[in-house]
């Protein structure tokens, strides 16, 4: 099933978004077995994203094929040490304290960490992220921190049946991405299995897909 899912996904996803940018598919591997992850990689997945630090640690050395490693979940500052130097891109830098601690620990390790700023585009109280109107100021401060390289923005659209609202929010994210892009941006990470097509149509160039790759999650594992 996984192999067919990956085949169908790559057959259905466009090579480029409307802005002419390549689409990066990050397979969200939350609660997936090592076997399932390795099957997805063998089928063509080149980027995988973890939500939980413990899962990342437990499975890190068992993953084959040398995929690019993304951390896409909420990150507590006291767990940065387990990811440092092992994560290629942190999608969910959602608050100043996390950026400062990641900068501090990256500097001590003599590495530079690539990050995305998470924007709370739907103004959802249950979601982290910088407010849309504060993004420019936050970016200015974080760009001044050593040992960090801001490579773009990340957002999660709210759960809603209002397609026009979702299209507007996704479009607003693209507008913000273009406005803040100083030439160093590469990733607008927006879109999951239920809304990636809408997000790509509005300019996302990175999507985080779990169900589309692995099928429905088994939360009993």
Secondary structure per residue as TSV (DSSP state, phi and psi in degrees):
chain	resnum	aa	ss	phi	psi
A	1	X	-	360.0	-43.8
A	2	X	H	-61.4	-44.0
A	3	X	H	-61.0	-41.7
A	4	X	H	-69.8	-38.6
A	5	X	H	-58.6	-45.4
A	6	X	H	-64.5	-42.2
A	7	X	H	-61.0	-45.7
A	8	X	H	-65.2	-38.7
A	9	X	H	-62.5	-49.7
A	10	X	H	-70.0	-24.2
A	11	X	H	-74.3	-28.5
A	12	X	H	-97.3	-21.1
A	13	X	S	-87.9	136.2
A	14	X	-	-68.9	154.2
A	15	X	S	-68.0	-33.5
A	16	X	B	-136.5	154.7
A	17	X	-	-85.8	178.2
A	18	X	T	-62.1	-13.1
A	19	X	T	-94.8	6.4
A	20	X	S	79.1	16.1
A	21	X	-	-97.2	142.3
A	22	X	B	-64.3	147.6
A	23	X	-	-95.5	124.1
A	24	X	E	-97.7	124.3
A	25	X	E	-100.0	118.4
A	26	X	E	-105.6	117.2
A	27	X	E	-78.5	118.6
A	28	X	E	-79.3	115.6
A	29	X	-	-103.7	16.3
A	30	X	T	-53.2	126.1
A	31	X	T	66.6	10.3
A	32	X	-	-87.8	148.7
A	33	X	-	-75.4	159.3
A	34	X	H	-58.4	-40.4
A	35	X	H	-59.5	-45.4
A	36	X	H	-64.7	-41.5
A	37	X	H	-63.1	-46.0
A	38	X	H	-65.5	-33.5
A	39	X	H	-65.1	-41.3
A	40	X	H	-63.5	-41.1
A	41	X	H	-65.1	-43.6
A	42	X	H	-62.3	-28.1
A	43	X	T	-82.1	-9.0
A	44	X	T	131.0	-4.9
A	45	X	-	-69.4	131.1
A	46	X	-	-114.4	-8.4
A	47	X	E	-135.6	130.9
A	48	X	E	-126.7	146.0
A	49	X	E	-125.0	128.4
A	50	X	E	-99.5	146.3
A	51	X	S	-100.8	-28.1
A	52	X	-	-120.4	133.9
A	53	X	H	-63.0	-42.1
A	54	X	H	-61.4	-43.4
A	55	X	H	-62.5	-42.7
A	56	X	H	-57.0	-47.7
A	57	X	H	-64.0	-44.8
A	58	X	H	-66.2	-33.5
A	59	X	H	-102.8	-9.9
A	60	X	G	-52.2	-51.2
A	61	X	G	-78.5	-4.8
A	62	X	G	-101.3	-4.6
A	63	X	-	-84.3	130.7
A	64	X	-	-99.2	163.9
A	65	X	S	86.9	-2.2
A	66	X	-	53.3	53.3
A	67	X	-	-71.4	161.1
A	68	X	E	-71.3	136.8
A	69	X	E	-104.4	126.2
A	70	X	E	-117.6	144.3
A	71	X	E	-110.8	120.0
A	72	X	-	-117.6	0.5
A	73	X	S	-101.8	176.7
A	74	X	-	-63.4	133.5
A	75	X	-	-119.4	122.7
A	76	X	-	-81.7	141.7
A	77	X	G	-62.1	-31.5
A	78	X	G	-75.4	-2.9
A	79	X	G	-110.0	1.4
A	80	X	G	-56.4	-38.2
A	81	X	G	-57.8	-26.3
A	82	X	G	-80.3	-15.5
A	83	X	T	-106.3	-19.3
A	84	X	T	-57.8	128.0
A	85	X	T	79.6	-4.5
A	86	X	T	-111.1	-18.3
A	87	X	-	-100.1	128.6
A	88	X	S	-78.8	-31.7
A	89	X	E	-153.0	125.2
A	90	X	E	-94.1	115.0
A	91	X	E	-81.8	-27.4
A	92	X	E	-112.7	47.0
A	93	X	E	-78.5	100.0
A	94	X	-	-111.7	1.8
A	95	X	S	-158.9	157.5
A	96	X	H	-65.3	-38.4
A	97	X	H	-62.1	-35.3
A	98	X	H	-69.1	-43.3
A	99	X	H	-60.8	-43.2
A	100	X	H	-64.9	-42.3
A	101	X	H	-71.2	-37.4
A	102	X	H	-65.8	-38.7
A	103	X	H	-62.9	-46.3
A	104	X	H	-61.8	-48.3
A	105	X	H	-71.3	-34.5
A	106	X	H	-65.3	-41.3
A	107	X	H	-62.3	-43.1
A	108	X	H	-64.6	-31.1
A	109	X	T	-86.1	-1.6
A	110	X	T	59.0	43.8
A	111	X	-	-131.4	165.5
A	112	X	-	-113.7	129.1
A	113	X	E	-101.6	129.8
A	114	X	E	-85.1	132.2
A	115	X	E	-136.4	160.6
A	116	X	E	-118.6	145.5
A	117	X	E	-87.8	126.9
A	118	X	E	-84.5	128.3
A	119	X	E	-110.3	130.8
A	120	X	-	-84.3	76.8
A	121	X	T	-67.0	-30.2
A	122	X	T	-92.1	5.9
A	123	X	-	50.9	48.0
A	124	X	-	-92.3	124.3
A	125	X	T	-64.4	-22.5
A	126	X	T	-89.1	-3.0
A	127	X	S	-111.3	147.6
A	128	X	-	-83.6	176.8
A	129	X	S	125.7	157.4
A	130	X	B	-75.5	145.6
A	131	X	-	-65.8	146.8
A	132	X	G	-53.5	-45.7
A	133	X	G	-76.2	-11.1
A	134	X	G	-103.0	0.7
A	135	X	H	-62.8	-41.0
A	136	X	H	-63.6	-43.1
A	137	X	H	-66.7	-42.1
A	138	X	H	-61.7	-43.2
A	139	X	H	-61.9	-42.0
A	140	X	H	-59.6	-43.4
A	141	X	H	-68.3	-46.1
A	142	X	H	-68.4	-34.3
A	143	X	H	-63.8	-22.7
A	144	X	T	-82.6	-11.2
A	145	X	S	-77.7	139.8
A	146	X	T	-74.0	156.9
A	147	X	T	68.7	16.1
A	148	X	E	-123.7	145.3
A	149	X	E	-129.5	107.6
A	150	X	E	-80.2	115.1
A	151	X	E	-105.6	5.8
A	152	X	E	149.5	-156.2
A	153	X	E	-128.8	156.2
A	154	X	E	-132.8	146.7
A	155	X	E	-151.7	155.9
A	156	X	-	-121.5	122.8
A	157	X	-	-72.0	149.0
A	158	X	-	-68.9	158.8
A	159	X	-	-74.8	117.4
A	160	X	-	-159.5	148.9
A	161	X	S	-92.0	-0.7
A	162	X	-	-84.5	92.6
A	163	X	H	-62.1	-38.3
A	164	X	H	-63.9	-38.6
A	165	X	H	-63.6	-46.5
A	166	X	H	-63.6	-39.9
A	167	X	H	-62.6	-41.7
A	168	X	H	-63.7	-45.0
A	169	X	H	-64.4	-42.1
A	170	X	H	-64.8	-40.2
A	171	X	H	-65.0	-39.9
A	172	X	H	-60.7	-38.7
A	173	X	H	-63.5	-40.4
A	174	X	H	-66.1	-39.4
A	175	X	H	-61.1	-44.0
A	176	X	H	-64.6	-43.1
A	177	X	H	-57.0	-47.7
A	178	X	H	-67.6	-35.5
A	179	X	H	-70.1	-36.6
A	180	X	H	-89.9	-12.7
A	181	X	-	-67.6	117.2
A	182	X	-	-97.6	13.6
A	183	X	S	100.9	-11.3
A	184	X	-	-96.8	-14.0
A	185	X	-	-69.3	144.0
A	186	X	-	-133.8	-26.4
A	187	X	E	-123.6	125.8
A	188	X	E	-112.3	95.7
A	189	X	E	-88.2	105.4
A	190	X	E	-159.4	125.0
A	191	X	-	122.6	127.6
A	192	X	-	-123.1	-170.4
A	193	X	T	-58.7	-31.3
A	194	X	T	-86.3	-15.5
A	195	X	T	-139.6	12.6
A	196	X	H	-62.5	-34.8
A	197	X	H	-64.0	-44.5
A	198	X	H	-60.6	-43.4
A	199	X	H	-65.8	-42.4
A	200	X	H	-64.3	-39.3
A	201	X	H	-60.7	-30.6
A	202	X	T	-93.4	-0.9
A	203	X	T	120.9	2.1
A	204	X	-	-62.8	145.4
A	205	X	-	-123.1	3.1
A	206	X	E	-140.8	127.9
A	207	X	E	-124.9	147.2
A	208	X	E	-113.5	104.8
A	209	X	E	-119.5	124.8
A	210	X	S	-108.4	-65.1
A	211	X	H	-59.1	-38.3
A	212	X	H	-62.4	-25.5
A	213	X	H	-96.4	-47.9
A	214	X	H	-104.8	-8.3
A	215	X	-	84.4	-176.3
A	216	X	S	-61.5	138.3
A	217	X	-	-69.1	145.8
A	218	X	-	-100.0	101.5
A	219	X	T	-80.0	-0.2
A	220	X	T	-87.2	-6.8
A	221	X	-	-65.6	360.0
